[in-house]
Amino acid sequence: MHRHMPTWPIPSIKALLEPTLEHMGYELYAVEQSGQSGRTLRVSIDRPEPITIADCERVSRVIGPILDHAGTIPGPYDLEVSSPGAERPLRGKHEYERFNGKRVNVRYRSGESDAVVEGDLVAVDDAGIAVQARGVRGRAPVIVHIAWDDVASGRLAVSL
């Protein structure tokens, strides 16, 4: 028999946690319901400095009682606090600006199709972004300029 997974009010949970996290110096990056039984609340936090395990534990200790007191989640649940991860998506101009100079992977519209460029983010302005891709087979590096309207998605890439 297939058991129905409970659905939690994620927007209400975000609204409940955001002021406290901001006060603690963190950005609420994402909130999602996960786990096989759907009983895990995964909260991703961010800030300009790298997130440590101590940060996650600190946030967990503070937001656990807030969630319990609010009663937003019926029944037992597991709380997981983490950072967005090494290959996190880039959302909006402010995140591209923050990670300027870092290695990125960007999918963008090029004519009728999509293209992907991976390289160093070298410029971010009102017009768009510029990514310096490595030169292939001894060629010089290429700078690809992408207008904001053409950026389909972007994420940080792990440098190898």
VMD Tcl script that draws the C-alpha trace (Angstrom):
set ca {
  {0.00 0.00 0.00}
  {1.34 3.43 -1.01}
  {1.37 5.83 1.93}
  {0.64 9.47 1.20}
  {3.64 11.72 1.86}
  {2.78 14.73 4.03}
  {3.20 18.10 2.33}
  {4.67 20.84 4.47}
  {4.03 24.58 3.94}
  {7.55 25.44 2.72}
  {6.79 29.20 2.11}
  {5.52 29.52 5.72}
  {8.60 27.72 7.03}
  {10.87 30.08 5.04}
  {9.00 33.14 6.38}
  {9.31 31.76 9.92}
  {13.08 31.12 9.74}
  {14.35 34.00 7.60}
  {14.39 36.82 10.20}
  {16.24 34.68 12.77}
  {18.81 33.46 10.24}
  {19.43 36.99 8.96}
  {19.88 38.16 12.55}
  {22.47 35.36 13.00}
  {24.30 36.54 9.86}
  {23.14 33.86 7.42}
  {21.11 33.87 4.22}
  {18.37 31.25 3.94}
  {19.43 29.66 0.64}
  {16.82 26.89 0.34}
  {14.25 24.90 2.29}
  {13.04 21.56 1.01}
  {11.16 18.53 2.19}
  {13.03 15.32 1.44}
  {13.90 11.85 2.61}
  {12.23 8.57 1.67}
  {9.30 9.11 4.00}
  {9.22 12.87 3.34}
  {9.94 13.53 7.02}
  {13.25 15.40 6.58}
  {13.35 19.19 6.46}
  {16.54 20.22 4.64}
  {17.61 23.82 5.28}
  {20.53 25.30 3.30}
  {22.25 28.37 4.73}
  {24.81 30.65 3.14}
  {27.04 33.68 3.82}
  {30.10 35.22 2.16}
  {32.53 33.14 4.27}
  {32.53 29.34 3.92}
  {29.91 27.54 6.01}
  {31.39 25.20 8.64}
  {29.92 22.20 10.47}
  {29.84 24.41 13.60}
  {27.63 26.91 11.70}
  {25.21 24.13 10.75}
  {25.05 22.85 14.33}
  {24.53 26.36 15.70}
  {21.69 27.08 13.27}
  {20.11 23.68 13.92}
  {20.07 24.33 17.70}
  {18.39 27.72 17.17}
  {15.81 26.89 14.47}
  {14.76 23.47 15.87}
  {12.90 25.00 18.85}
  {11.42 27.75 16.61}
  {9.95 25.12 14.28}
  {8.71 22.99 17.18}
  {7.10 25.97 18.90}
  {5.36 27.14 15.71}
  {3.93 23.67 15.08}
  {4.22 24.21 11.32}
  {5.34 20.61 10.76}
  {2.87 18.01 12.08}
  {4.39 14.92 13.71}
  {8.04 13.89 14.00}
  {10.62 15.11 11.50}
  {14.38 15.24 11.00}
  {16.11 18.60 10.58}
  {19.15 18.79 8.30}
  {21.13 22.03 8.03}
  {23.76 22.34 5.31}
  {25.49 24.73 2.90}
  {24.48 24.92 -0.78}
  {27.46 22.78 -1.81}
  {30.43 22.98 -4.16}
  {28.44 23.03 -7.40}
  {25.65 25.29 -6.17}
  {23.41 27.03 -8.69}
  {23.99 30.75 -9.23}
  {20.76 32.71 -8.85}
  {20.65 36.30 -9.99}
  {23.19 39.03 -10.65}
  {24.21 39.44 -6.99}
  {25.41 35.82 -6.82}
  {27.36 36.14 -10.08}
  {28.95 39.33 -8.66}
  {29.79 37.54 -5.42}
  {31.53 34.69 -7.26}
  {33.28 36.83 -9.89}
  {36.72 35.29 -10.48}
  {35.54 31.78 -9.60}
  {35.16 28.80 -11.93}
  {31.63 28.52 -13.32}
  {29.60 26.39 -15.69}
  {26.97 28.39 -17.61}
  {24.28 27.11 -19.96}
  {23.12 29.81 -22.34}
  {21.08 30.39 -25.48}
  {23.13 30.65 -28.65}
  {20.96 31.17 -31.71}
  {18.36 28.40 -31.84}
  {20.09 26.07 -29.39}
  {21.70 25.99 -25.96}
  {25.45 26.02 -25.41}
  {27.54 25.44 -22.30}
  {30.74 27.20 -21.32}
  {32.93 26.34 -18.36}
  {35.68 28.66 -17.22}
  {36.52 31.60 -14.99}
  {33.86 34.25 -14.47}
  {35.81 37.39 -15.43}
  {33.16 40.13 -15.60}
  {29.65 40.84 -14.35}
  {27.75 44.01 -15.23}
  {24.27 45.25 -16.14}
  {24.61 43.85 -19.67}
  {25.57 40.32 -18.68}
  {28.57 38.18 -17.83}
  {31.89 37.20 -19.40}
  {33.41 33.75 -18.95}
  {37.01 32.99 -19.91}
  {37.13 29.44 -21.26}
  {40.38 27.52 -21.48}
  {42.02 27.39 -24.88}
  {41.61 24.00 -26.55}
  {44.59 22.20 -28.13}
  {47.11 24.98 -27.58}
  {44.82 27.82 -28.64}
  {44.54 31.00 -26.59}
  {41.75 31.23 -23.98}
  {38.44 32.53 -25.34}
  {36.21 35.06 -23.56}
  {32.50 34.38 -24.05}
  {30.16 37.33 -23.43}
  {26.61 36.30 -22.46}
  {23.69 38.73 -22.12}
  {21.49 38.26 -19.04}
  {18.51 37.34 -21.26}
  {20.53 34.47 -22.75}
  {21.73 32.96 -19.45}
  {19.65 29.79 -18.97}
  {21.41 28.55 -15.82}
  {24.74 28.76 -14.08}
  {26.51 27.02 -11.24}
  {29.85 27.08 -9.52}
  {32.18 24.46 -10.96}
  {34.79 22.54 -9.02}
  {38.28 23.41 -10.23}
  {40.32 20.35 -11.14}
}
mol new
graphics top color blue
foreach p $ca { graphics top sphere $p radius 0.5 }
foreach p [lrange $ca 0 end-1] q [lrange $ca 1 end] { graphics top cylinder $p $q radius 0.2 }
display resetview
